[in-house]
Amino acid sequence: MRSLRIAVVATLLVIPAVLFAQRPITLGSIAPPNSLWDKALKEMAADLQKVTNRRVRLRIASGSQGDEATIVRRLKLNSTQAALLSQPALGEVDAAFNVLGMPFFFESDAEARHILSALRSTFERALADQDLVLVSWGHTGWAHFFTADPVHTLGDLRRAKIFTSAGDDAMVQWYKENGFDPVPLAVTDVAMGLNTGLINAYPLPPYAVMLVQYYRSAPHMLDVPLGPVINALVVTARAWEGLSAEDQEAFLSIGKAFEDQLWDEVPRQDRESIDAMRSRGLMVSVLDAAATAEFRRTANELTASMRGSMVPAAVYDLAVLARNTFRGQ
Amino acid sequence: MTFTTDRRRSPVARGVVIAAVVLGSGCSIRSMAVNALSDTLAEGASVYASDNDPELVREALPFNLKTVETLLQSSPEDPGLLLIACSTFTQYAAAFIQADAEVAEWEDFDYAAAESSRARALNLYIRARNYCLRRVEIDYPGLADRLRLEPDETVAAFGVDDTETMYWLGGSWGSAISLGLDQPDLAADLPVVRALLTRALELDEDYNRGALHSAFITLESVPELLGGSPTRARAHFERAVELSGGLDASPYVAMATGVSLATQDREAFESLLGSALAVDPEADISIRLLNLVTQKRARLLLDHVDELFEAPLEQEEDDR
């Protein structure tokens, strides 16, 4: 009988957690199933479920919720309660996030993370205005220019026909004002554009290029990264407020571990992607230190023109200040 | 994938076996024994394929697989054994181990258990792929490396007798890539899979009553950016159903999970799975096991249809 009693007590201890388990939080992303991001999200979900004794369960919906614009619409309806959104989508939510997409603004992961940390309250306020809560930052990889012909200077790049997302009029305008030749195209037309010569340069992280195989048409990569494609893990305010303070704390803590994991593994994945493409025909243009410095100096002058137009002036100034602090200037 | 293995040895491979016996070395008796066993194992594939108890097969296959690997230690270049190893590891991983991951994830959001099963399945697919590559190297030395560099040009070397090898090589490699997208050196070979299956389709369009068309449903269901096309997937689906006489449930499930899920077409998804469940497993016992396993998956998918499909956005916005 004693063992039966212990079993009953054990059952009572277990039942409340099950009874009070909330509806799962659906987390949308455009990450392909079984990709590094999908696996990291599921690992986070497993950890969160374990730590909160199943009070917080995440349903990871990778690649099944449509594009990011659709996911943002679902967040507004609270039918999707969390998402991993990339910088372009965040820029649509609030222009403050455009600072994260400035070409050649960041030089390293450490510098990018320092600036993200310094501007966190700015970004949190921007998201709060849209009823969203920032949990942590993610990483999609460092975008590089891939070109049909080798690129060694900004002049070479200005002579290229650069793919630009159709509908991103501000970016098209910025490219034109700075002497580049942008060609707006739908993302699904990039392969056709490369094959027909409509475009001969495009910026993407190496992993994405490896997956879509564009390097076979444009087999040169400039080894001066354009910038990190940063993303953010957000939760709707309504879902967040439904969690206890203890569970919110657990979510933030596990979200931070997710962030650390991505900032460690995504750059490694990019390096491995470059190696995989090199063994299959990719050629990498490596500039010497002087040429790289000259490239960045000229690019910096160009991105300054984004201040007050594409990027709110106050946010731009904060980012430059944080960057200068990091660089000891 | 189907639980069959059609052993069509090339004349070269047959010659090697005969020569080994005639030379009468100390190894010849062992070689003869291995060949006899590999023939038995190949013939045994139909015993598995027609079984009506998937759990029995699940429990029996590991012993079968380790027997094949033991024989391969004695005869590492036996083309028949290599193909059996490739096809059986692929089928075991797909039908049972990867299926475990779906159950864990959908039934209980148990992502840790799901990832553990997927990691196992990935490991088994890669092992299968490597056996098929060894099989290919016997007839075409150096081809495995060339495949990765110039897939479209390299597959032209294959003839119609290589269809089965191409099918299993493409199947194991594609399945591995689908689970290992976080491994760049693996994912970079997706064009190899398309090249292999395209060449096989050119050479033997009605291979195994539409098995290649079924594989193409999945291959064409990848996003357009990766070369997929829902239109082409539908054409392959229709041909696969035609060639199988509607007796194979797998094209219906491949179409539902590939195209209907990606396009969030719930009505088509439920209809296709209904068609899969309507297939009578007893109507063609040569693929009875495949149909039973496929129908089990169809039922699992229907049980979780609410989680797999989002409510239409426009409807939600109107409700507001």
Interface residues (C-beta under 8 A of the other chain):
Chain A: P24 P32 P33 N34 S35 L36 D38 K39 K42 E43 A45 A46 Q49 K50 R57 L58 R59 I60 A61 S64 Q65 G66 T70 R73 R74 L77 S79 T80 V187 T188 V190 A191 Y207 M210 L211 V212 Q213 Q269 E272 S273 D275 A276 M277 S279 R280 G281
Chain B: E105 F109 D110 Y111 A112 A114 E115 R118 R148 L149 S178 L179 G180 L181 D182 Q183 P184 D185 A187 A188 L190 P191 P223 E224 L225 L226 G227 L261 A262 Q264 E307 L308 E310 A311 L313 E316 E317 R320
